[in-house]
């Protein structure tokens, strides 16, 4: 869905990057059991550090989190309906992406990490 919207705007599709995938999954897996929600964990670690730890050589990176939506289409609809999130996710500069999903009762916890590598 996101890449279809990017294509409609003349943007290149985002490519899945294993390092961003790892950073996003680690964050989704951390948020749910520790019961916090946000880009920065209770220890003060943010998305850039998580990406550094996986070896992703970012020059720009963002992160989006959501919880409770049952499927990827619903998640993307919500993110692309929000003007602020939409403008970041459809930024032509971003080339790579990783998505993390942590399933729990009440709906999964999702993390989306788009980035631009050096």
PALOZA-221009 format. One record per residue (C-alpha): x, y, z; residue in three letters; residue number from 1; chain. Coordinates in Angstrom, 2 decimals. Layout:
BEGIN
<site X="X" Y="Y" Z="Z" aa="ALA" i="NUM" ch="A"/>
...
This chain:
BEGIN
<site X="0.00" Y="0.00" Z="0.00" aa="UNK" i="1" ch="A"/>
<site X="2.76" Y="2.49" Z="0.93" aa="UNK" i="2" ch="A"/>
<site X="4.78" Y="1.71" Z="-2.17" aa="UNK" i="3" ch="A"/>
<site X="1.64" Y="2.02" Z="-4.32" aa="UNK" i="4" ch="A"/>
<site X="1.06" Y="5.51" Z="-2.92" aa="UNK" i="5" ch="A"/>
<site X="4.73" Y="6.36" Z="-3.44" aa="UNK" i="6" ch="A"/>
<site X="4.50" Y="5.15" Z="-7.04" aa="UNK" i="7" ch="A"/>
<site X="1.39" Y="7.28" Z="-7.64" aa="UNK" i="8" ch="A"/>
<site X="3.40" Y="10.32" Z="-6.52" aa="UNK" i="9" ch="A"/>
<site X="6.39" Y="9.43" Z="-8.69" aa="UNK" i="10" ch="A"/>
<site X="8.51" Y="8.18" Z="-5.76" aa="UNK" i="11" ch="A"/>
<site X="10.71" Y="5.13" Z="-5.94" aa="UNK" i="12" ch="A"/>
<site X="9.48" Y="2.14" Z="-3.93" aa="UNK" i="13" ch="A"/>
<site X="11.01" Y="1.47" Z="-0.53" aa="UNK" i="14" ch="A"/>
<site X="13.22" Y="-1.62" Z="-0.39" aa="UNK" i="15" ch="A"/>
<site X="13.17" Y="-3.94" Z="2.60" aa="UNK" i="16" ch="A"/>
<site X="16.48" Y="-3.74" Z="4.44" aa="UNK" i="17" ch="A"/>
<site X="17.32" Y="-6.57" Z="6.85" aa="UNK" i="18" ch="A"/>
<site X="19.07" Y="-4.19" Z="9.26" aa="UNK" i="19" ch="A"/>
<site X="16.07" Y="-1.85" Z="9.45" aa="UNK" i="20" ch="A"/>
<site X="13.84" Y="-4.90" Z="9.75" aa="UNK" i="21" ch="A"/>
<site X="15.90" Y="-6.02" Z="12.73" aa="UNK" i="22" ch="A"/>
<site X="15.78" Y="-2.57" Z="14.39" aa="UNK" i="23" ch="A"/>
<site X="12.02" Y="-2.31" Z="13.89" aa="UNK" i="24" ch="A"/>
<site X="11.35" Y="-5.83" Z="15.15" aa="UNK" i="25" ch="A"/>
<site X="13.52" Y="-5.36" Z="18.22" aa="UNK" i="26" ch="A"/>
<site X="11.62" Y="-2.20" Z="19.09" aa="UNK" i="27" ch="A"/>
<site X="8.18" Y="-3.75" Z="18.60" aa="UNK" i="28" ch="A"/>
<site X="9.30" Y="-6.74" Z="20.67" aa="UNK" i="29" ch="A"/>
<site X="10.56" Y="-4.42" Z="23.42" aa="UNK" i="30" ch="A"/>
<site X="7.58" Y="-2.06" Z="23.65" aa="UNK" i="31" ch="A"/>
<site X="4.87" Y="-4.67" Z="24.19" aa="UNK" i="32" ch="A"/>
<site X="6.26" Y="-6.58" Z="27.19" aa="UNK" i="33" ch="A"/>
<site X="7.66" Y="-3.44" Z="28.87" aa="UNK" i="34" ch="A"/>
<site X="4.32" Y="-1.64" Z="28.23" aa="UNK" i="35" ch="A"/>
<site X="5.65" Y="1.63" Z="26.86" aa="UNK" i="36" ch="A"/>
<site X="4.79" Y="3.21" Z="23.55" aa="UNK" i="37" ch="A"/>
<site X="6.96" Y="5.61" Z="21.59" aa="UNK" i="38" ch="A"/>
<site X="10.13" Y="6.18" Z="19.65" aa="UNK" i="39" ch="A"/>
<site X="12.35" Y="6.38" Z="22.72" aa="UNK" i="40" ch="A"/>
<site X="12.48" Y="3.46" Z="25.13" aa="UNK" i="41" ch="A"/>
<site X="12.52" Y="3.86" Z="28.94" aa="UNK" i="42" ch="A"/>
<site X="16.33" Y="3.64" Z="28.86" aa="UNK" i="43" ch="A"/>
<site X="16.55" Y="6.63" Z="26.50" aa="UNK" i="44" ch="A"/>
<site X="17.40" Y="4.68" Z="23.34" aa="UNK" i="45" ch="A"/>
<site X="15.88" Y="6.10" Z="20.16" aa="UNK" i="46" ch="A"/>
<site X="15.53" Y="4.77" Z="16.61" aa="UNK" i="47" ch="A"/>
<site X="18.87" Y="6.12" Z="15.40" aa="UNK" i="48" ch="A"/>
<site X="20.77" Y="4.17" Z="18.04" aa="UNK" i="49" ch="A"/>
<site X="18.76" Y="1.03" Z="17.33" aa="UNK" i="50" ch="A"/>
<site X="19.64" Y="1.39" Z="13.65" aa="UNK" i="51" ch="A"/>
<site X="23.31" Y="1.97" Z="14.51" aa="UNK" i="52" ch="A"/>
<site X="23.28" Y="-1.23" Z="16.55" aa="UNK" i="53" ch="A"/>
<site X="22.14" Y="-3.22" Z="13.51" aa="UNK" i="54" ch="A"/>
<site X="24.80" Y="-1.66" Z="11.27" aa="UNK" i="55" ch="A"/>
<site X="22.44" Y="0.35" Z="9.07" aa="UNK" i="56" ch="A"/>
<site X="24.50" Y="3.31" Z="7.78" aa="UNK" i="57" ch="A"/>
<site X="21.73" Y="5.93" Z="7.94" aa="UNK" i="58" ch="A"/>
<site X="21.98" Y="9.53" Z="6.88" aa="UNK" i="59" ch="A"/>
<site X="18.30" Y="10.09" Z="7.66" aa="UNK" i="60" ch="A"/>
<site X="15.86" Y="7.91" Z="9.55" aa="UNK" i="61" ch="A"/>
<site X="12.39" Y="8.13" Z="10.99" aa="UNK" i="62" ch="A"/>
<site X="10.17" Y="5.80" Z="12.94" aa="UNK" i="63" ch="A"/>
<site X="6.44" Y="5.29" Z="13.26" aa="UNK" i="64" ch="A"/>
<site X="4.72" Y="3.15" Z="15.89" aa="UNK" i="65" ch="A"/>
<site X="1.14" Y="2.01" Z="16.32" aa="UNK" i="66" ch="A"/>
<site X="-0.61" Y="-0.66" Z="18.33" aa="UNK" i="67" ch="A"/>
<site X="-3.82" Y="-2.60" Z="18.08" aa="UNK" i="68" ch="A"/>
<site X="-4.39" Y="-2.65" Z="14.32" aa="UNK" i="69" ch="A"/>
<site X="-4.86" Y="-6.22" Z="13.15" aa="UNK" i="70" ch="A"/>
<site X="-3.32" Y="-6.01" Z="9.68" aa="UNK" i="71" ch="A"/>
<site X="-0.79" Y="-4.07" Z="7.64" aa="UNK" i="72" ch="A"/>
<site X="-3.44" Y="-2.46" Z="5.42" aa="UNK" i="73" ch="A"/>
<site X="-5.15" Y="-0.90" Z="8.45" aa="UNK" i="74" ch="A"/>
<site X="-1.82" Y="0.29" Z="9.83" aa="UNK" i="75" ch="A"/>
<site X="-0.82" Y="1.91" Z="6.55" aa="UNK" i="76" ch="A"/>
<site X="-4.26" Y="3.49" Z="6.08" aa="UNK" i="77" ch="A"/>
<site X="-3.92" Y="5.13" Z="9.47" aa="UNK" i="78" ch="A"/>
<site X="-0.39" Y="6.36" Z="8.90" aa="UNK" i="79" ch="A"/>
<site X="-1.10" Y="7.71" Z="5.43" aa="UNK" i="80" ch="A"/>
<site X="-4.30" Y="9.42" Z="6.63" aa="UNK" i="81" ch="A"/>
<site X="-2.28" Y="11.46" Z="9.13" aa="UNK" i="82" ch="A"/>
<site X="-0.80" Y="14.46" Z="7.24" aa="UNK" i="83" ch="A"/>
<site X="2.40" Y="14.56" Z="9.30" aa="UNK" i="84" ch="A"/>
<site X="3.11" Y="10.82" Z="9.06" aa="UNK" i="85" ch="A"/>
<site X="2.09" Y="10.76" Z="5.40" aa="UNK" i="86" ch="A"/>
<site X="4.54" Y="13.52" Z="4.44" aa="UNK" i="87" ch="A"/>
<site X="7.40" Y="11.65" Z="6.11" aa="UNK" i="88" ch="A"/>
<site X="6.49" Y="8.23" Z="4.72" aa="UNK" i="89" ch="A"/>
<site X="6.09" Y="9.59" Z="1.20" aa="UNK" i="90" ch="A"/>
<site X="9.35" Y="11.57" Z="1.32" aa="UNK" i="91" ch="A"/>
<site X="11.17" Y="10.91" Z="-1.97" aa="UNK" i="92" ch="A"/>
<site X="14.51" Y="10.68" Z="-0.19" aa="UNK" i="93" ch="A"/>
<site X="13.75" Y="7.51" Z="1.74" aa="UNK" i="94" ch="A"/>
<site X="14.92" Y="4.35" Z="0.00" aa="UNK" i="95" ch="A"/>
<site X="14.81" Y="1.56" Z="2.59" aa="UNK" i="96" ch="A"/>
<site X="12.35" Y="0.23" Z="5.14" aa="UNK" i="97" ch="A"/>
<site X="11.99" Y="-2.26" Z="7.95" aa="UNK" i="98" ch="A"/>
<site X="8.78" Y="-3.30" Z="9.69" aa="UNK" i="99" ch="A"/>
<site X="8.43" Y="-4.97" Z="13.06" aa="UNK" i="100" ch="A"/>
<site X="5.26" Y="-6.64" Z="14.36" aa="UNK" i="101" ch="A"/>
<site X="4.79" Y="-8.05" Z="17.85" aa="UNK" i="102" ch="A"/>
<site X="1.51" Y="-9.98" Z="18.16" aa="UNK" i="103" ch="A"/>
<site X="-0.33" Y="-9.79" Z="21.50" aa="UNK" i="104" ch="A"/>
<site X="-3.89" Y="-10.04" Z="22.75" aa="UNK" i="105" ch="A"/>
<site X="-5.67" Y="-6.82" Z="21.84" aa="UNK" i="106" ch="A"/>
<site X="-3.78" Y="-6.46" Z="18.57" aa="UNK" i="107" ch="A"/>
<site X="-0.15" Y="-6.30" Z="17.48" aa="UNK" i="108" ch="A"/>
<site X="2.40" Y="-3.61" Z="18.20" aa="UNK" i="109" ch="A"/>
<site X="3.91" Y="-2.23" Z="14.98" aa="UNK" i="110" ch="A"/>
<site X="7.13" Y="-0.34" Z="14.24" aa="UNK" i="111" ch="A"/>
<site X="8.02" Y="1.09" Z="10.84" aa="UNK" i="112" ch="A"/>
<site X="11.61" Y="2.29" Z="10.22" aa="UNK" i="113" ch="A"/>
<site X="12.25" Y="4.05" Z="6.91" aa="UNK" i="114" ch="A"/>
<site X="15.79" Y="5.20" Z="6.22" aa="UNK" i="115" ch="A"/>
<site X="18.30" Y="6.61" Z="3.80" aa="UNK" i="116" ch="A"/>
<site X="21.67" Y="4.86" Z="3.75" aa="UNK" i="117" ch="A"/>
<site X="24.97" Y="6.61" Z="3.16" aa="UNK" i="118" ch="A"/>
